[in-house]
Amino acid sequence: MNRRTAFEVDSNFLRQVYFLTWVSGISGTPFLAFFFGLSIGASFGVGSLASISMLAAMEFAVRKTIDPNNSVRKGKWLFAGLTSSKYVILLLALFFLIRSEWLNIYALTVGITLAQLIIMAKAVFITVRFFCRGNF
């Protein structure tokens, strides 16, 4: 058995983040809707969809940027354009959502930060596992 001596992120990290974000969004939406009301559940669901789409857009932008066929200059402009368009679309969607009557801003915020929260939880898990093995 190979013993790890450093913090490592395996090759399945991003796949696990996608999976956990989908599972959390799909299971959290009806749970919140049932216990706290339809507007909270729907707001969380919309936020979790925004979270997963922003993560997918960032992965797409990074993959297109590091394409070996691109020059460095083209890669920088491509990355800037893709990430800027992602945030413009998010701001437009938030503008129309905030104008609606059913939106719960707190549940939407938690849904939007869902992927980041899962990444932080996985980082804490990796750190705890590292120190519990006595690798320090």
Protein Blocks (a to p, Z undefined) as FASTA:
>chain_A
ZZdfbdcddfklmmmmmmmmmmmmmmmmmmmmmmnojklmmmmmmmmmmmmmmmmmmmmm
mmmmmpmkbcfklmmmmmmmmmmmmmmmmmmmmmmmmmpmkbcfklmmmmmmmmmmmmmm
mmmmmmmmmmmnopZZ
